[in-house]
Amino acid sequence: MTVARTIPDANLLWRDPALDHLGLAILCTLAYADVFDYPLTPRQIHRYLLGVPTDYDSVIHTLENSRWAIKRLEHHDGYVTLPQREEIVELRRRRAEVAAQMWPRVASYGQAIAALPFVRSVALTGALAVNNVDPGDDFDFLIITAVGRLWLTRAMVIGFVVRPAARRGDEVCPNYLLTEQALDFEEQNLYTAHELAQMMPLAGLDIYHRMRRANQWTSRFLPNAGGLPLQGKTAIARPSRASTLAEFALGTFVGGQLEQFERKRKIRRFAAQQDQTETACFSVDRCKGHFDSNEHAVLLAFDQRLQALAAL
């Protein structure tokens, strides 16, 4: 059977990858990364390998010895790409340099968020988590909060971190907030699995590990992507005593009323902005504000690359 006849449909891979061939899995893995103009190292191919549990040595053996892999993949200075995509190697290097300049600010914003009352964990998500950014790209954060104080915490993040950052020319986006009792992700697809496996925990490592355990479905998509990302950073220190005192003050009945007021106010406003194509979600325990979600665009681009490979 030829490779062209075995290339799976992107929609199937998106929801439930059923691959049993290592070479094909490598090809699909690189096709997904190519959507983001992101060549992979062999270590990254192993970690983000789609649908096939295996060891690193087997990946290397396939890359070096598979007849079709040699024909359909290219190697450039330690990176692997799809055919005729050598230019993204230099692009990755340039973006990594931009990311290196951003990381001190990432640490600063992460520290500021982690120091706020009711924040239990902070993680960097999106392109910056894998050092694949252009100048001016935003800082996307996932924040885990105490139960019953998600919306009050969000308001503090906006007031004490997002707005001061904007005055310095940085766009800090607290795109996803969850409470400690809602660590499971409702969206179970390839895109979300990558977000979980790639996110960079900055504070609250214990909560981060709980979240990974609560989403073990990701192993269907990325069975070798357990634990911290390859480029993991040192976790930020625990919140200060001042934050603990503030929690005591805001953990009262008055704090509960403020939480309820802010939740109702913001959900009404968000509902007016949201359309049926968006993946945003707002509730007592979740605030997923991805108004500009690009999951659908990623799926279409992934499908285009798979179809092009099938035609080879």
C-alpha positions as CSV (number, residue, x, y, z in Angstrom):
1,M,0.0,0.0,0.0
2,T,1.4,3.4,-0.9
3,V,1.7,6.3,1.6
4,A,-0.8,8.3,-0.5
5,R,-3.5,5.8,0.2
6,T,-2.7,5.7,3.9
7,I,-2.8,9.4,4.7
8,P,-5.7,9.8,7.1
9,D,-8.4,12.5,7.0
10,A,-7.6,15.5,9.1
11,N,-11.0,15.5,10.7
12,L,-10.4,12.0,12.0
13,L,-7.0,12.9,13.4
14,W,-8.5,16.0,15.0
15,R,-11.0,14.0,17.1
16,D,-9.5,10.5,17.5
17,P,-6.1,9.7,16.0
18,A,-6.0,6.0,15.1
19,L,-2.5,5.6,13.7
20,D,-0.5,2.3,13.9
21,H,2.4,3.2,11.7
22,L,5.4,5.1,13.1
23,G,6.5,6.6,9.8
24,L,3.0,7.9,9.0
25,A,2.7,9.3,12.5
26,I,5.9,11.2,12.0
27,L,4.6,12.6,8.7
28,C,1.4,13.7,10.3
29,T,3.2,15.3,13.2
30,L,5.4,17.4,10.9
31,A,2.3,18.4,8.9
32,Y,0.6,19.7,12.0
33,A,3.8,21.6,13.1
34,D,4.1,23.0,9.6
35,V,0.8,24.8,10.0
36,F,2.6,27.1,12.4
37,D,5.8,27.4,10.3
38,Y,7.6,25.4,13.0
39,P,10.2,22.8,12.0
40,L,10.8,20.1,14.7
41,T,13.9,18.6,16.2
42,P,13.9,14.8,16.5
43,R,13.3,15.2,20.3
44,Q,10.2,17.3,19.6
45,I,9.0,14.8,16.9
46,H,9.1,12.2,19.6
47,R,7.3,14.3,22.3
48,Y,4.6,15.5,20.0
49,L,4.3,12.3,17.9
50,L,0.7,11.9,16.9
51,G,-1.1,8.9,18.1
52,V,1.7,6.3,18.4
53,P,3.4,5.6,21.7
54,T,7.1,4.8,21.1
55,D,10.6,5.5,22.3
56,Y,13.0,8.1,21.0
57,D,15.4,5.6,19.4
58,S,12.6,4.2,17.3
59,V,11.8,7.7,16.0
60,I,15.5,8.2,15.1
61,H,15.7,4.9,13.3
62,T,12.6,5.7,11.2
63,L,13.9,9.1,10.3
64,E,17.2,7.7,9.2
65,N,16.1,4.4,7.5
66,S,12.6,4.6,6.3
67,R,12.5,4.7,2.6
68,W,9.5,6.9,2.2
69,A,10.7,9.2,5.1
70,I,13.9,10.0,3.3
71,K,11.9,10.9,0.2
72,R,9.2,13.0,1.8
73,L,11.1,14.7,4.7
74,E,14.0,17.0,4.7
75,H,16.7,17.6,7.3
76,H,18.3,21.0,7.9
77,D,20.8,21.8,10.7
78,G,19.1,19.6,13.2
79,Y,15.5,20.3,12.2
80,V,13.1,18.2,10.1
81,T,10.6,19.7,7.7
82,L,8.2,18.8,5.0
83,P,9.5,19.0,1.4
84,Q,10.5,22.4,0.1
85,R,10.1,24.0,3.5
86,E,13.7,24.8,4.4
87,E,12.9,28.5,4.9
88,I,11.0,27.9,8.1
89,V,14.2,26.7,9.8
90,E,15.6,30.3,9.7
91,L,12.2,31.6,10.6
92,R,12.1,29.5,13.7
93,R,15.6,30.8,14.7
94,R,14.5,34.4,14.2
95,R,11.3,33.8,16.3
96,A,13.3,32.1,19.0
97,E,15.5,35.3,19.3
98,V,12.4,37.4,19.6
99,A,11.0,35.0,22.3
100,A,14.3,35.2,24.2
101,Q,13.8,39.0,24.5
102,M,10.3,38.5,25.7
103,W,11.0,35.9,28.4
104,P,12.1,38.4,31.1
105,R,8.7,40.2,30.7
106,V,7.0,36.8,30.7
107,A,8.5,36.1,34.1
108,S,7.6,39.6,35.4
109,Y,3.9,39.2,34.3
110,G,3.7,35.7,35.6
111,Q,5.1,36.8,39.0
112,A,2.6,39.7,39.1
113,I,-0.3,37.3,38.3
114,A,0.9,34.7,40.8
115,A,1.1,37.2,43.6
116,L,-2.6,38.1,43.3
117,P,-5.2,36.7,45.8
118,F,-6.9,33.4,44.8
119,V,-4.4,32.6,42.1
120,R,-3.3,29.0,42.4
121,S,-1.4,28.4,39.2
122,V,-0.1,30.3,36.1
123,A,1.0,28.9,32.8
124,L,2.1,30.5,29.6
125,T,0.2,29.2,26.5
126,G,0.2,29.8,22.8
127,A,3.1,30.5,20.4
128,L,5.3,32.1,23.0
129,A,5.3,28.9,25.1
130,V,7.2,27.2,22.2
131,N,9.3,30.3,21.4
132,N,7.6,30.8,18.0
133,V,6.6,34.4,18.0
134,D,7.0,37.6,16.0
135,P,7.6,41.1,17.4
136,G,4.5,42.4,19.0
137,D,2.8,39.1,19.6
138,D,0.8,38.8,22.8
139,F,1.4,37.0,26.1
140,D,-1.3,34.3,26.6
141,F,-1.8,33.0,30.1
142,L,-3.9,30.2,31.6
143,I,-4.8,30.9,35.2
144,I,-6.1,28.5,37.9
145,T,-8.0,30.2,40.7
146,A,-9.6,29.3,44.0
147,V,-13.2,28.0,43.8
148,G,-15.8,30.8,44.0
149,R,-13.4,33.6,43.1
150,L,-12.6,33.2,39.4
151,W,-14.3,36.4,38.2
152,L,-13.0,38.5,41.0
153,T,-9.5,37.2,40.3
154,R,-9.9,38.0,36.6
155,A,-10.9,41.6,37.4
156,M,-7.7,41.9,39.5
157,V,-5.6,40.4,36.7
158,I,-7.0,43.0,34.3
159,G,-6.6,45.9,36.7
160,F,-3.1,45.1,38.1
161,V,-1.4,43.3,35.2
162,V,-3.1,43.7,31.9
163,R,-3.7,47.4,31.9
164,P,-0.2,48.3,33.2
165,A,1.3,46.0,30.6
166,A,-0.7,47.7,27.9
167,R,0.8,51.1,28.9
168,R,4.2,49.5,28.3
169,G,3.2,48.3,24.9
170,D,2.6,44.6,25.8
171,E,-0.6,42.7,25.3
172,V,-1.2,40.4,28.2
173,C,-4.1,38.1,27.6
174,P,-5.6,36.0,30.4
175,N,-7.5,34.0,27.9
176,Y,-8.4,31.0,30.0
177,L,-9.3,30.9,33.7
178,L,-10.4,27.8,35.5
179,T,-11.1,27.1,39.2
180,E,-9.4,24.2,41.1
181,Q,-12.6,22.1,40.7
182,A,-12.7,22.5,36.9
183,L,-9.3,21.3,35.7
184,D,-10.7,19.0,33.0
185,F,-10.8,20.5,29.5
186,E,-14.2,20.1,27.8
187,E,-12.7,20.4,24.3
188,Q,-11.0,17.1,23.5
189,N,-9.2,17.5,20.2
190,L,-5.7,17.7,18.7
191,Y,-5.5,21.5,19.1
192,T,-6.3,21.4,22.8
193,A,-4.0,18.4,23.4
194,H,-1.1,20.5,22.0
195,E,-2.1,23.5,24.1
196,L,-1.9,21.3,27.3
197,A,1.3,19.5,26.3
198,Q,3.1,22.7,25.2
199,M,2.0,25.1,28.0
200,M,4.8,26.4,30.2
201,P,3.9,26.3,34.0
202,L,5.2,29.4,35.7
203,A,3.7,29.0,39.2
204,G,1.7,26.3,41.0
205,L,3.4,23.2,39.7
206,D,1.3,21.0,41.9
207,I,-1.9,22.3,40.3
208,Y,-0.3,22.0,36.8
209,H,0.4,18.3,37.4
210,R,-3.2,17.8,38.7
211,M,-4.5,19.4,35.5
212,R,-2.4,17.1,33.4
213,R,-3.7,14.1,35.3
214,A,-7.3,15.4,34.9
215,N,-6.8,15.4,31.2
216,Q,-5.3,12.0,30.5
217,W,-7.4,11.9,27.3
218,T,-4.5,13.9,25.7
219,S,-2.5,10.6,25.7
220,R,-4.7,9.4,22.8
221,F,-3.3,12.3,20.7
222,L,0.2,12.8,22.1
223,P,1.1,9.6,24.0
224,N,4.7,10.6,24.5
225,A,4.1,14.1,25.8
226,G,3.8,13.5,29.5
227,G,5.3,15.9,32.0
228,L,6.9,19.3,31.5
229,P,7.7,20.7,28.1
230,L,11.3,20.2,26.8
231,Q,12.1,23.9,27.3
232,G,10.6,24.0,30.9
233,K,11.4,27.0,33.0
234,T,11.9,27.4,36.8
235,A,8.6,27.8,38.6
236,I,7.9,31.2,40.2
237,A,7.7,31.4,44.0
238,R,4.5,31.0,45.9
239,P,2.3,34.1,46.6
240,S,3.4,36.5,49.3
241,R,1.9,37.0,52.8
242,A,0.2,40.1,51.6
243,S,-1.7,38.0,49.1
244,T,-2.8,35.6,51.8
245,L,-4.1,38.5,53.9
246,A,-6.0,39.9,50.9
247,E,-7.6,36.5,50.4
248,F,-8.8,36.5,54.0
249,A,-10.4,39.9,53.5
250,L,-12.0,39.0,50.1
251,G,-13.0,35.5,51.3
252,T,-15.9,37.1,53.2
253,F,-19.6,37.5,52.3
254,V,-18.7,40.9,50.7
255,G,-16.1,39.2,48.5
256,G,-18.8,36.6,47.4
257,Q,-21.1,39.4,46.5
258,L,-18.4,41.1,44.5
259,E,-17.7,37.8,42.7
260,Q,-21.3,37.3,41.8
261,F,-21.7,40.9,40.5
262,E,-18.6,40.7,38.4
263,R,-19.5,37.3,37.0
264,K,-23.0,38.4,35.9
265,R,-21.7,41.7,34.5
266,K,-19.0,40.1,32.4
267,I,-21.0,37.2,31.1
268,R,-23.7,39.5,29.9
269,R,-21.1,41.6,28.1
270,F,-19.3,38.6,26.6
271,A,-22.5,37.0,25.5
272,A,-23.2,40.1,23.4
273,Q,-19.8,39.8,21.7
274,Q,-19.9,36.1,21.0
275,D,-21.1,34.4,17.8
276,Q,-21.9,30.7,17.1
277,T,-18.5,30.0,15.6
278,E,-16.5,30.8,18.7
279,T,-15.3,28.4,21.3
280,A,-15.6,30.8,24.2
281,C,-17.2,29.5,27.4
282,F,-18.3,31.4,30.5
283,S,-19.6,30.0,33.8
284,V,-18.9,29.9,37.6
285,D,-15.8,27.8,37.1
286,R,-14.6,28.7,33.6
287,C,-13.8,31.7,31.6
288,K,-12.5,30.8,28.2
289,G,-12.4,34.1,26.3
290,H,-11.0,32.9,22.9
291,F,-13.0,35.3,20.8
292,D,-10.5,35.0,18.0
293,S,-10.0,31.3,18.3
294,N,-8.2,29.9,15.2
295,E,-8.9,26.2,15.8
296,H,-11.0,25.9,12.6
297,A,-8.4,27.7,10.5
298,V,-5.7,25.3,11.9
299,L,-7.8,22.3,11.1
300,L,-8.3,23.5,7.5
301,A,-4.5,24.2,7.1
302,F,-3.7,20.8,8.5
303,D,-6.0,19.1,6.1
304,Q,-4.4,21.0,3.2
305,R,-1.0,19.8,4.1
306,L,-2.2,16.2,4.5
307,Q,-3.8,16.3,1.1
308,A,-0.6,17.7,-0.4
309,L,1.4,14.8,1.1
310,A,-1.1,12.3,-0.1
311,A,-0.5,13.6,-3.7
312,L,3.2,12.9,-3.5
